[in-house]
Amino acid sequence: MRTQCCSSPTSIRWTVGHGKPQPPAMNRRRFLTTGLAASLLPALPLAGRALGRVPMPVADMHFHLFFFGRRSAATRALAQEMAAGRTTLAAWSLVGDVPWLRFGPRGLTQKGAPRHGAAVEWFNAELARVKSYIAAQGLKIVATAADVDLALNGDPHIVLSVEGATFVDDGLDQLQAAHAAGVRQVQLVHYIRNPIADFQTEKPEHGGLTELGRRVIAECNRLGILVDLAHCTPEAVIQALAVSTAPMLWSHSAIAREGSLPRWSMSATLARQLPLASARAIAAKGGVVGLWGLRSGTIRTVEAYADLLSEMADQLGEDHAAFGTDMNAIVNPVIASFADLQRVLERWERRSMSEARMRKLAIGNYARALKQAMAAT
């Protein structure tokens, strides 16, 4: 069975260094005066919605927009989409190994290895496109803990994130350059073999985390970059947690049922699940685990997604679960838009979830972990 956790095969078309995107115009004044944006302001009542409480901002620890395919970022209005879901803190995940991926029988697999300098070239070109798009949308980029506080109070911000630290293959100094360019979240591995750590969908070759991987984590801690362990093997997770001085994320996937151990030889959908023991270890170090919007046997509706995320909070503690939708990189998702996240909150309210717990799951847990990681040591 092929995984659905990625764009369709026909959408993967790219050229390193192609022109900058031309996103729909949206300056800050226009954004702040739209009815959708107005709904982000916590002091205003919810009009025509089931929620009876004060409007609550929402965060997503892992979403995508791409500059290729039928739903290219150039055709989207991200500021409006975020406003529709009152999403004020969202981690845009730039995929660091896109040019070296292809679709196979088990989902995304590696089709080649980057030559020296190619991963950095791809990363820099793509990051420039992302930042240009964000500016055109009138949105802000998280640079400091104060920016996270602004997002908590209803001012929409984007966290620049990288999925697969392939650019670090060309030298650890690339992390400092990425931080200087605004990156505040780095996922160590993705779908190609690398010198940092083993990942879930290929046979392990490092026994977990490598020495370079340990140095990458230490440098992220020093700079104030939040480390994302998604796609890492259980061995790499435990070894990374032993190294890090800051909380860490597992930004997106689902927790495997108790006693189940995902294996690399499974379909990517199953292999990508997080063992419960690993999730609890992440939580024990102050980290946060995100639930993706992949449609599955246990997640067929937005309501089922809401219930499963609440169950995750029961398993890990309500301070350690959050949204990590993987939006726009999943075929036929349950969570297809930021607006769907408000439907999750409505479900929680109907089930009498406390406002304090709801706020933690909606935005507070991710904001806390991000701020703690950004307090560079």
C-alpha positions as CSV (number, residue, x, y, z in Angstrom):
1,M,0.0,0.0,0.0
2,R,1.5,3.3,-1.0
3,T,1.6,6.0,1.6
4,Q,-0.6,9.1,1.2
5,C,1.7,11.3,3.2
6,C,3.0,13.3,0.4
7,S,2.0,15.3,-2.8
8,S,0.8,13.4,-5.8
9,P,3.5,12.1,-8.2
10,T,2.5,14.5,-10.9
11,S,3.0,17.5,-8.5
12,I,6.8,16.9,-8.1
13,R,8.3,19.2,-10.7
14,W,11.0,21.6,-9.8
15,T,14.0,23.5,-11.1
16,V,16.6,24.8,-8.7
17,G,16.9,28.5,-9.1
18,H,13.6,29.1,-10.9
19,G,12.0,32.5,-10.6
20,K,10.5,34.0,-7.5
21,P,6.8,33.3,-6.9
22,Q,4.1,35.8,-7.6
23,P,1.6,35.2,-4.7
24,P,-1.7,36.9,-4.5
25,A,-1.2,40.4,-3.2
26,M,-2.0,40.9,0.4
27,N,-0.4,43.8,2.3
28,R,-0.7,44.1,6.0
29,R,-3.4,46.8,5.9
30,R,-5.6,44.7,3.7
31,F,-5.0,41.6,5.9
32,L,-5.9,43.5,9.1
33,T,-9.1,44.9,7.6
34,T,-10.6,41.7,6.2
35,G,-13.4,40.1,8.1
36,L,-11.3,36.9,8.4
37,A,-8.4,38.6,9.9
38,A,-10.6,40.4,12.4
39,S,-11.7,37.1,13.8
40,L,-8.1,36.6,15.0
41,L,-8.5,39.3,17.6
42,P,-9.2,37.6,20.9
43,A,-11.4,40.4,22.2
44,L,-14.1,39.9,19.6
45,P,-17.0,37.5,19.9
46,L,-17.5,34.5,17.7
47,A,-20.2,35.3,15.3
48,G,-22.3,32.5,13.9
49,R,-20.1,29.7,15.3
50,A,-20.7,26.9,17.7
51,L,-18.0,28.0,20.1
52,G,-19.3,30.0,22.9
53,R,-15.9,31.0,24.4
54,V,-13.5,33.7,23.6
55,P,-11.9,33.1,20.2
56,M,-8.8,31.1,20.6
57,P,-5.7,31.3,18.4
58,V,-4.3,28.1,16.9
59,A,-0.8,26.8,16.0
60,D,0.3,24.2,13.5
61,M,3.7,22.7,14.1
62,H,4.2,21.4,10.5
63,F,2.5,22.5,7.3
64,H,3.7,22.9,3.7
65,L,3.3,25.1,0.7
66,F,5.2,24.3,-2.5
67,F,6.2,26.4,-5.5
68,F,5.3,23.6,-8.0
69,G,2.2,21.5,-8.7
70,R,-1.4,22.4,-9.3
71,R,-1.8,24.1,-5.8
72,S,1.4,26.1,-6.0
73,A,1.9,28.8,-3.4
74,A,1.6,31.3,-6.2
75,T,-2.1,30.5,-6.4
76,R,-2.8,30.6,-2.7
77,A,-3.5,33.4,-0.2
78,L,-1.9,32.1,3.0
79,A,-2.8,35.1,5.1
80,Q,-6.5,34.6,4.4
81,E,-6.2,30.8,4.9
82,M,-4.6,31.3,8.3
83,A,-7.2,33.9,9.3
84,A,-10.0,31.5,8.4
85,G,-8.7,29.1,11.0
86,R,-7.5,31.8,13.5
87,T,-4.1,30.3,13.0
88,T,-1.5,32.7,14.4
89,L,1.5,30.4,14.7
90,A,2.4,28.1,11.9
91,A,5.6,26.3,11.0
92,W,6.2,26.4,7.2
93,S,8.3,23.3,6.5
94,L,10.7,23.7,3.6
95,V,11.6,20.2,2.4
96,G,15.4,20.1,2.2
97,D,15.6,16.9,0.1
98,V,12.9,17.5,-2.6
99,P,15.2,17.3,-5.6
100,W,16.4,13.8,-4.6
101,L,13.0,12.2,-4.0
102,R,10.7,10.1,-6.2
103,F,7.6,8.0,-5.8
104,G,8.0,4.2,-5.4
105,P,5.8,1.3,-4.4
106,R,6.2,2.2,-0.7
107,G,5.8,5.9,-1.2
108,L,8.6,8.5,-1.3
109,T,12.1,7.1,-1.7
110,Q,15.5,8.4,-2.6
111,K,16.4,8.7,-6.3
112,G,19.9,10.1,-6.0
113,A,22.4,11.9,-3.8
114,P,23.1,15.6,-3.8
115,R,26.5,16.6,-5.1
116,H,28.6,18.8,-2.9
117,G,26.9,22.2,-2.5
118,A,23.7,21.2,-4.2
119,A,21.6,20.8,-1.0
120,V,22.8,24.2,0.2
121,E,21.9,25.7,-3.2
122,W,18.4,24.2,-3.1
123,F,17.8,25.3,0.5
124,N,19.0,28.9,-0.1
125,A,16.9,29.3,-3.3
126,E,13.8,27.8,-1.7
127,L,14.2,29.8,1.5
128,A,14.4,33.0,-0.5
129,R,11.1,32.1,-2.3
130,V,9.4,31.3,1.0
131,K,10.5,34.6,2.6
132,S,9.5,36.6,-0.5
133,Y,6.0,35.0,-0.4
134,I,5.6,35.6,3.3
135,A,6.4,39.3,2.9
136,A,4.0,39.6,0.0
137,Q,1.3,38.1,2.2
138,G,1.9,40.8,4.8
139,L,2.8,38.1,7.4
140,K,5.6,38.2,9.9
141,I,8.4,35.7,10.6
142,V,9.2,34.4,14.1
143,A,12.6,35.6,15.2
144,T,12.4,35.9,18.9
145,A,10.4,34.7,21.9
146,A,8.6,38.0,21.9
147,D,7.3,37.2,18.4
148,V,5.8,33.9,19.8
149,D,4.1,36.0,22.5
150,L,2.6,38.2,19.8
151,A,1.3,35.1,18.0
152,L,-0.3,33.9,21.3
153,N,-2.1,37.3,21.4
154,G,-3.5,37.0,17.9
155,D,-0.8,38.5,15.6
156,P,-0.1,35.9,12.9
157,H,3.5,34.7,12.5
158,I,5.2,32.0,10.5
159,V,8.0,29.8,11.9
160,L,10.6,29.0,9.2
161,S,11.2,25.3,9.4
162,V,13.3,22.8,7.4
163,E,12.3,19.2,7.0
164,G,15.5,17.2,6.5
165,A,18.7,19.0,7.4
166,T,20.4,17.9,4.1
167,F,22.0,21.3,3.8
168,V,24.1,20.5,6.9
169,D,25.9,17.8,4.9
170,D,28.1,20.5,3.5
171,G,29.2,21.8,7.0
172,L,27.9,22.6,10.4
173,D,28.4,26.3,9.7
174,Q,25.4,26.1,7.5
175,L,23.2,25.9,10.6
176,Q,24.5,29.3,11.7
177,A,23.7,30.7,8.3
178,A,20.2,29.2,8.4
179,H,19.6,30.8,11.8
180,A,20.8,34.1,10.6
181,A,18.3,33.8,7.6
182,G,15.4,33.3,10.1
183,V,15.1,29.5,10.5
184,R,14.0,28.5,14.0
185,Q,13.0,24.9,13.5
186,V,15.0,22.0,12.0
187,Q,13.9,18.4,11.4
188,L,17.0,16.3,11.4
189,V,16.0,13.7,8.7
190,H,13.5,13.1,6.0
191,Y,13.5,10.5,3.2
192,I,17.1,10.3,2.0
193,R,20.2,8.7,3.5
194,N,22.3,11.2,5.4
195,P,25.2,11.4,7.9
196,I,23.0,12.7,10.8
197,A,20.7,9.8,11.8
198,D,18.7,6.8,10.7
199,F,15.2,7.4,9.5
200,Q,12.1,5.3,9.7
201,T,11.5,4.3,6.1
202,E,14.9,2.7,5.2
203,K,17.0,0.0,6.8
204,P,19.1,1.7,9.6
205,E,22.8,2.1,8.9
206,H,24.1,4.3,11.8
207,G,22.6,2.6,14.9
208,G,20.6,5.8,15.6
209,L,22.3,9.2,15.8
210,T,25.7,9.8,14.5
211,E,28.5,12.0,15.9
212,L,27.5,14.7,13.4
213,G,23.9,14.4,14.5
214,R,25.0,15.0,18.1
215,R,26.9,18.1,17.0
216,V,23.9,19.3,15.0
217,I,21.7,19.1,18.0
218,A,24.3,20.8,20.2
219,E,24.6,23.7,17.7
220,C,20.8,24.0,17.4
221,N,20.7,24.3,21.2
222,R,23.4,26.9,21.2
223,L,21.7,29.0,18.4
224,G,18.2,28.7,19.7
225,I,16.7,26.4,17.0
226,L,14.0,23.9,17.9
227,V,14.9,20.4,16.9
228,D,12.3,18.2,15.3
229,L,12.8,14.4,15.6
230,A,10.1,13.4,13.1
231,H,11.1,10.6,10.8
232,C,13.9,9.5,13.2
233,T,14.2,5.8,14.3
234,P,13.4,5.0,18.0
235,E,17.1,4.6,18.6
236,A,17.9,8.0,17.2
237,V,15.1,9.6,19.2
238,I,16.4,8.2,22.5
239,Q,20.0,9.2,21.7
240,A,18.9,12.7,20.6
241,L,17.0,13.3,23.8
242,A,20.1,12.3,25.8
243,V,22.1,15.1,24.0
244,S,19.6,18.0,23.9
245,T,19.5,20.6,26.6
246,A,16.1,21.9,25.2
247,P,12.7,20.3,24.6
248,M,12.3,18.6,21.2
249,L,9.4,18.0,18.8
250,W,7.9,15.1,17.0
251,S,6.0,17.5,14.7
252,H,3.8,15.1,12.7
253,S,2.5,11.5,12.4
254,A,0.5,9.4,14.8
255,I,1.3,7.2,17.9
256,A,1.3,3.5,17.2
257,R,-1.0,1.4,19.3
258,E,0.6,0.2,22.6
259,G,2.8,-2.8,22.0
260,S,3.1,-2.1,18.3
261,L,6.6,-1.4,16.9
262,P,6.7,0.2,13.4
263,R,9.4,-1.2,11.1
264,W,11.2,0.3,8.1
265,S,10.0,-2.5,5.8
266,M,6.3,-1.6,6.3
267,S,4.4,0.8,4.1
268,A,5.5,4.4,4.8
269,T,2.2,5.2,6.4
270,L,2.8,2.5,9.0
271,A,6.5,2.9,9.3
272,R,6.1,6.5,10.0
273,Q,4.1,6.0,13.2
274,L,5.8,6.9,16.5
275,P,6.1,4.1,19.1
276,L,4.3,5.1,22.3
277,A,7.5,4.6,24.4
278,S,9.3,7.1,22.1
279,A,6.4,9.6,22.4
280,R,6.5,9.4,26.2
281,A,10.3,9.9,26.2
282,I,9.9,13.1,24.2
283,A,7.2,14.3,26.6
284,A,9.3,13.4,29.6
285,K,12.0,15.9,28.3
286,G,9.4,18.6,27.9
287,G,8.8,18.1,24.3
288,V,5.6,18.0,22.1
289,V,4.2,15.4,19.7
290,G,2.0,16.5,16.8
291,L,-0.8,14.6,15.1
292,W,-1.0,14.7,11.4
293,G,-4.1,14.9,9.2
294,L,-3.6,11.7,7.4
295,R,-6.9,9.8,6.7
296,S,-6.7,6.3,8.2
297,G,-8.7,3.6,9.8
298,T,-8.8,5.6,13.0
299,I,-9.0,9.1,11.5
300,R,-11.8,9.4,9.0
301,T,-13.4,12.7,10.0
302,V,-12.4,16.0,11.7
303,E,-14.2,14.8,14.8
304,A,-12.2,11.6,14.9
305,Y,-9.0,13.6,14.5
306,A,-10.1,15.8,17.5
307,D,-10.9,12.7,19.6
308,L,-7.5,11.1,18.8
309,L,-5.5,14.2,19.6
310,S,-7.4,14.4,23.0
311,E,-6.5,10.7,23.5
312,M,-2.8,11.5,22.8
313,A,-3.0,14.2,25.5
314,D,-4.3,11.6,27.9
315,Q,-1.4,9.3,27.0
316,L,1.4,11.8,27.1
317,G,0.0,14.5,29.4
318,E,-1.9,17.6,28.2
319,D,1.3,19.7,28.0
320,H,2.8,17.4,25.3
321,A,0.3,17.1,22.4
322,A,-0.5,19.5,19.6
323,F,-1.5,20.1,15.9
324,G,1.1,19.0,13.4
325,T,-1.1,18.6,10.3
326,D,1.4,18.0,7.5
327,M,-1.1,20.0,5.5
328,N,-0.7,20.3,1.7
329,A,1.7,17.3,1.7
330,I,-1.0,14.6,2.2
331,V,-3.3,13.1,-0.4
332,N,-7.0,13.1,0.7
333,P,-6.4,14.5,4.2
334,V,-8.8,14.8,7.0
335,I,-7.4,18.2,8.0
336,A,-7.4,20.0,4.6
337,S,-7.3,23.6,5.8
338,F,-6.6,25.8,8.8
339,A,-10.3,26.3,9.1
340,D,-10.7,22.6,9.9
341,L,-8.7,23.3,13.1
342,Q,-11.5,25.5,14.4
343,R,-13.9,22.5,13.8
344,V,-11.6,20.5,16.1
345,L,-12.0,23.2,18.8
346,E,-15.7,23.1,18.4
347,R,-15.7,19.3,18.9
348,W,-13.6,19.7,22.0
349,E,-16.0,22.3,23.4
350,R,-19.0,20.1,22.7
351,R,-17.2,17.4,24.6
352,S,-16.8,19.8,27.5
353,M,-13.0,20.0,27.3
354,S,-11.7,22.7,29.7
355,E,-10.6,26.0,28.2
356,A,-7.1,25.6,29.7
357,R,-6.6,22.2,28.2
358,M,-7.9,23.3,24.9
359,R,-5.6,26.3,24.7
360,K,-2.6,24.0,25.5
361,L,-3.4,21.7,22.7
362,A,-4.4,24.4,20.2
363,I,-1.3,26.6,20.6
364,G,0.2,26.8,24.1
365,N,2.3,23.6,24.0
366,Y,4.0,24.4,20.8
367,A,4.6,28.0,21.8
368,R,6.2,26.9,25.1
369,A,8.5,24.4,23.4
370,L,9.5,26.9,20.8
371,K,10.2,29.6,23.3
372,Q,12.3,27.3,25.5
373,A,14.3,26.1,22.5
374,M,14.9,29.7,21.3
375,A,16.4,30.6,24.7
376,A,19.9,29.9,23.3
377,T,22.4,28.4,25.8
